[in-house]
């Protein structure tokens, strides 16, 4: 019997976004450590002082030329002269640049292609992306502080590990045969591009999704507040699981809008706390890890805001309620992201990511069953924690509404008697 491959959400082909090649000066100024990347070298070159080249006495040189040479020089100058754009320190007039730009393909700078007054942002394909996250208190897996201090694991790690090993009925030997495993391996071998992995491989891992209104993906998180102040592109996970908007009180949704509502498409899931990022053969685990770190921090911030709404006295408890996964070349990695309680009044909130486990799904049938079971179990566990936070927030909102209703002694809504003098 084969595994169901129904997918409630239509799969759209995801194309790699064309991130700007020139980043704003403020981006580099805010980095505590600048990595050696092409973008960093471009910025270094841009910041080098330009020497105003001394003008030679061309008229004097011109006098020593024969009439024939003078005519050749004039004719050569009329068509633009030599291309000196590759020589450092050589200044060219705007008219010369414009003329050469029509002759030399691809000579337009990256900044000239950007609209006026726009601020370029960086994405996970740039190594500086990770450093920018660290500088804003979003720490990747196995991060150590400069003083050597190691980040503690989440306090509910044992609870998460227990959820992983819960029996998964859909993966019992009678429903998950060796033929299903071999079919999965063939699908993974054929999926060379990212969109092929999403459409052919991931549905097998996810199994049947009974209600597609809880899942979405490949949607830019443009509505969420950027934790770096506008220097990063919006989050864009390949899959994310959240709650239906109507599950949460409308007033709560409005107050926590920038932390829990990912998109301006208000019918999509909110309060996402389970994410998946996928890469094809041309991708790398490094990029997937950066995306998982970023998406996990956005989800953990939203869950923390929702939990604090339900219990205003609650601060971060060093427990993880947000999970992220990456899939690349047959390997599934699962991470937990959680807010740290070390933030005090006036300090920013920090978030840590730690790896829960990793599974080589194409290795053997036992590892395949263990990995897929862990993915599905933790997806269910994340939903349980999300629903609990929503329930407490709704109870708080209902209590606040009751407290603000006018008392009967002040306003009798049923008294319709009109006194006539």
C-alpha positions in Angstrom: 0.0 0.0 0.0 1.5 3.3 -1.0 1.7 6.5 1.0 -0.9 9.1 0.1 0.5 12.0 -1.9 -2.4 14.4 -1.6 -1.3 18.0 -1.2 -4.0 20.5 -0.3 -2.0 23.4 -1.5 -1.2 23.8 -5.2 2.5 23.8 -5.8 3.9 26.8 -7.5 7.3 26.9 -9.1 9.7 28.9 -6.9 12.3 31.0 -8.7 15.3 32.3 -7.0 14.8 36.0 -6.2 17.1 38.4 -7.9 18.7 40.1 -4.9 20.4 43.5 -5.5 24.1 43.2 -6.0 24.8 46.6 -4.2 23.9 46.9 -0.6 23.4 50.2 1.3 26.4 51.6 3.3 24.3 51.3 6.5 24.2 47.6 6.1 28.0 47.3 6.2 28.4 49.9 8.9 26.2 47.8 11.3 28.1 44.6 10.8 30.4 43.7 13.7 32.5 41.6 11.3 32.6 41.9 7.5 32.9 38.6 5.6 35.1 38.4 2.5 32.4 38.3 -0.2 32.1 39.8 -3.6 29.6 42.4 -2.3 32.1 43.4 0.5 34.8 43.9 -2.1 32.5 46.0 -4.2 31.7 48.2 -1.2 35.4 48.5 -0.4 36.1 49.5 -3.9 33.3 52.1 -3.8 34.7 53.6 -0.6 38.2 54.1 -1.9 39.1 57.8 -2.4 39.2 58.7 -6.0 42.1 60.8 -7.1 41.3 63.7 -9.3 43.6 62.9 -12.2 45.9 65.7 -13.2 45.2 67.1 -16.6 48.1 66.8 -18.9 48.9 69.6 -21.3 47.2 67.9 -24.3 47.4 71.1 -26.4 51.2 71.1 -26.1 51.4 67.4 -27.1 49.0 68.0 -29.9 51.4 70.6 -31.4 54.1 68.0 -31.9 51.8 65.8 -34.0 51.8 65.8 -37.8 48.6 67.0 -39.5 47.8 63.3 -40.4 48.2 62.2 -36.8 46.1 65.1 -35.6 43.3 64.1 -37.9 43.5 60.5 -36.7 43.3 61.6 -33.1 40.3 63.8 -33.7 38.5 61.0 -35.6 39.3 58.5 -32.8 38.0 61.0 -30.2 34.7 61.6 -32.0 33.8 57.9 -31.6 34.5 57.9 -27.9 38.2 57.3 -27.6 39.7 54.3 -25.7 37.7 52.5 -23.0 39.5 53.5 -19.7 36.8 52.3 -17.4 38.9 49.4 -16.1 41.8 51.7 -15.0 41.7 52.8 -11.4 41.9 56.6 -10.8 40.9 57.6 -14.4 38.1 60.0 -14.4 35.6 60.2 -17.3 33.1 62.8 -18.0 29.4 62.0 -17.9 29.1 62.3 -21.6 32.0 59.8 -22.2 30.4 57.4 -19.7 27.1 57.6 -21.5 28.8 57.1 -24.9 30.8 54.1 -23.7 27.7 52.7 -22.0 26.0 52.3 -25.3 29.1 50.6 -26.8 29.9 48.3 -23.9 27.3 45.7 -23.0 26.7 45.2 -19.3 28.6 48.4 -18.2 25.6 49.8 -16.3 26.3 49.7 -12.5 24.0 47.9 -10.1 23.0 51.1 -8.4 21.7 52.6 -11.7 19.2 49.8 -12.0 17.6 50.5 -8.6 14.7 52.9 -8.4 15.3 56.3 -6.8 15.3 56.5 -3.0 15.2 52.7 -2.7 17.2 50.8 0.0 18.8 47.6 -1.2 18.4 44.7 1.2 20.4 41.5 1.6 19.1 37.9 1.4 20.3 34.5 2.6 22.5 33.9 -0.5 24.9 36.5 0.9 27.2 35.3 3.8 26.8 38.7 5.4 23.1 37.7 6.0 24.1 35.5 8.9 26.4 38.1 10.5 23.6 40.6 10.3 21.3 38.2 12.1 23.9 37.7 14.9 24.4 41.4 15.3 20.7 41.7 15.9 20.5 38.9 18.5 19.4 36.0 16.2 21.9 33.2 16.8 22.4 30.1 14.5 23.0 26.5 15.6 26.0 26.0 17.9 26.6 29.7 18.4 29.1 30.8 21.0 29.4 34.3 22.5 32.7 36.1 22.0 33.6 35.3 25.6 33.2 31.6 24.9 29.8 31.2 26.6 27.6 28.5 25.0 23.9 29.0 24.5 21.8 26.8 26.7 19.4 24.3 25.0 15.7 24.9 25.4 14.4 23.8 28.7 11.7 21.7 27.1 14.1 19.7 25.0 13.2 16.5 26.6 9.5 17.1 25.8 10.4 17.7 22.2 12.5 14.5 22.0 9.6 12.6 23.6 7.3 13.9 20.9 9.6 12.7 18.2 9.4 9.0 19.3 5.7 8.9 19.6 4.2 6.1 17.4 3.2 7.5 14.0 0.3 5.3 12.7 0.8 6.4 9.1 4.3 4.9 9.1 3.7 1.5 10.6 5.2 -1.4 8.6 1.8 -2.3 7.1 1.3 1.2 5.7 5.0 2.0 4.9 6.5 -0.8 2.9 9.9 -1.1 1.3 8.2 -0.3 -2.1 7.2 3.1 -0.7 10.7 3.7 0.5 12.2 2.8 -2.9 9.7 5.1 -4.5 10.8 7.9 -2.3 14.4 7.3 -3.1 13.7 7.4 -6.9 11.7 10.6 -6.5 14.6 12.2 -4.6 17.1 11.1 -7.2 15.1 12.6 -10.1 14.5 15.9 -8.2 17.4 18.0 -9.3 15.7 21.4 -9.1 14.2 23.0 -6.0 10.7 23.0 -7.4 11.0 19.3 -8.2 11.9 18.5 -4.6 8.9 20.6 -3.4 6.4 19.0 -5.8 7.6 15.3 -5.8 9.6 14.6 -2.6 8.1 16.8 0.1 4.5 15.5 -0.3 5.8 12.0 0.6 7.4 13.3 3.7 4.4 15.3 4.8 1.8 12.6 4.1 -1.8 13.5 3.9 -2.6 17.1 4.9 -6.3 16.9 5.9 -6.9 20.6 6.1 -5.0 22.8 3.6 -6.1 26.0 5.3 -3.4 25.5 8.0 -0.5 25.3 5.5 1.0 27.6 3.0 4.4 28.5 1.6 6.4 30.4 -0.9 4.7 33.6 0.3 6.8 36.6 1.2 6.4 37.6 4.9 6.1 41.3 3.9 3.7 42.1 6.8 6.1 41.0 9.6 8.3 43.6 11.2 11.9 43.2 10.1 14.0 42.6 13.3 17.0 44.3 11.7 15.2 47.5 10.9 14.6 47.0 7.2 18.0 45.6 6.1 16.8 42.1 5.3 14.5 40.7 2.6 11.2 39.3 4.0 11.1 35.7 5.1 9.9 33.2 2.5 9.8 29.6 3.6 8.8 26.8 1.2 6.3 25.5 3.7 4.8 26.9 6.9 2.1 25.8 9.2 -0.1 28.1 11.2 -3.6 28.8 12.4 -6.6 29.9 10.5 -7.2 33.6 11.0 -10.6 33.2 12.5 -9.2 31.0 15.3 -7.8 34.1 17.0 -9.8 37.0 18.3 -9.8 39.9 15.8 -8.7 42.4 18.3 -5.7 40.3 19.2 -4.9 39.9 15.5 -4.9 43.7 15.1 -2.7 44.4 18.1 -0.1 41.7 17.3 -0.4 42.2 13.5 3.3 42.8 12.8 4.4 39.8 14.8 1.8 37.1 13.9 0.3 37.9 10.5 2.9 37.1 7.9 1.2 38.4 4.8 -1.2 41.1 3.7 -3.3 38.2 2.2 -5.3 37.9 5.4 -6.9 34.6 4.5 -3.5 32.8 4.8 -2.4 31.0 8.1 -1.3 33.2 11.0 1.0 32.5 14.0 3.3 30.2 12.0 5.5 28.1 14.2 6.5 25.1 11.9 8.6 25.8 8.8 10.4 23.9 6.0 13.1 25.2 3.7 14.1 23.1 0.7 17.1 23.1 -1.7 17.8 21.4 -5.0 21.2 20.1 -6.1 22.3 23.6 -7.0 21.6 24.9 -3.5 23.5 24.5 -0.3 22.8 23.6 3.3 24.4 26.9 4.3 21.7 28.9 2.6 18.9 26.6 3.9 20.4 27.0 7.4 20.3 30.8 7.2 16.7 30.8 6.0 15.7 28.4 8.8 17.5 30.6 11.4 15.6 33.7 10.1 12.2 32.1 9.7 12.5 30.4 13.1 13.2 33.7 14.8 10.2 35.3 13.2 8.0 32.4 14.3 9.4 32.4 17.9 8.9 36.1 18.2 5.2 35.7 17.1 4.6 32.9 19.5 6.2 34.8 22.4 4.1 37.9 21.7 0.9 35.7 21.6 1.8 33.9 24.8 2.5 37.2 26.6 -0.8 38.6 25.4 -2.5 35.6 27.1 -0.4 36.1 30.2 1.0 39.6 30.5 3.2 38.5 33.5 4.9 35.9 31.3 8.4 36.6 29.9 10.5 34.3 27.8 10.8 30.9 29.6 13.8 29.6 27.5 11.4 27.0 26.0 11.0 26.3 22.3 7.6 26.5 20.7 8.8 27.0 17.1 10.4 24.3 14.9 12.1 24.6 11.5 13.3 21.9 9.1 15.6 21.9 6.1 15.8 19.2 3.3 18.8 18.9 1.0 20.1 15.9 -1.0 18.1 13.3 1.0 18.9 14.7 4.5 16.3 16.2 6.8 17.4 18.4 9.6 15.1 19.7 12.4 15.8 22.7 14.6 14.1 24.4 17.5 14.1 28.2 17.9 13.4 29.9 21.2 13.6 33.4 22.8 16.2 33.8 25.5 15.2 35.1 28.9 18.4 37.2 29.4 16.7 40.3 27.9 15.9 43.0 30.5 14.1 46.3 30.4 15.3 48.3 27.4 17.2 45.4 25.9 16.3 43.6 22.7 15.0 40.1 22.7 17.5 37.5 21.5 16.7 34.2 19.8 18.7 30.9 19.6 18.4 28.0 17.2 19.5 24.5 18.2 19.5 21.3 16.1 17.1 18.6 17.4 18.1 15.8 15.0 19.2 14.9 11.5 18.0 12.0 9.3 19.5 10.6 6.1 16.1 9.6 4.6 17.6 8.0 1.5 20.0 5.8 3.6 17.7 2.9 4.7 14.1 2.2 5.4 14.5 2.5 9.2 16.1 5.9 9.1 13.4 6.9 6.5 10.6 5.9 8.9 12.3 7.6 11.9 12.9 10.9 10.0 9.4 11.1 8.5 7.8 10.1 11.7 9.8 12.8 13.6 8.7 15.5 11.0 5.0 14.6 11.3 5.0 14.2 15.1 6.7 17.6 15.6 4.3 19.2 13.1 1.5 18.0 15.3 3.3 19.0 18.5 3.8 22.6 17.1 0.1 22.8 16.3 -0.8 21.7 19.9 1.4 24.5 21.4 0.0 27.0 18.9 -3.6 26.2 19.8 -2.8 26.4 23.5 -1.4 29.9 23.1 -4.4 31.0 20.9 -6.8 29.7 23.5 -5.2 31.7 26.3 -5.1 34.8 24.2 -8.7 34.5 23.3 -9.6 34.0 27.0 -7.7 37.2 27.9 -9.4 39.1 25.1 -12.9 38.0 26.2 -12.1 38.9 29.8 -10.9 42.4 28.7 -14.1 42.9 26.7 -16.3 42.0 29.7 -14.3 44.4 31.9 -14.9 47.3 29.5 -18.6 46.8 29.1 -20.7 49.5 30.8 -22.5 48.4 34.0 -26.3 48.2 34.1 -26.4 50.9 36.7 -24.9 53.4 34.3 -26.7 52.4 31.1 -29.9 50.4 30.9 -30.1 49.3 27.2 -33.6 47.9 27.7 -35.1 51.2 29.1 -37.0 52.6 26.2 -39.4 54.8 28.2 -39.6 58.3 26.9 -40.7 61.0 29.4 -42.9 63.8 28.0 -43.2 67.0 29.9 
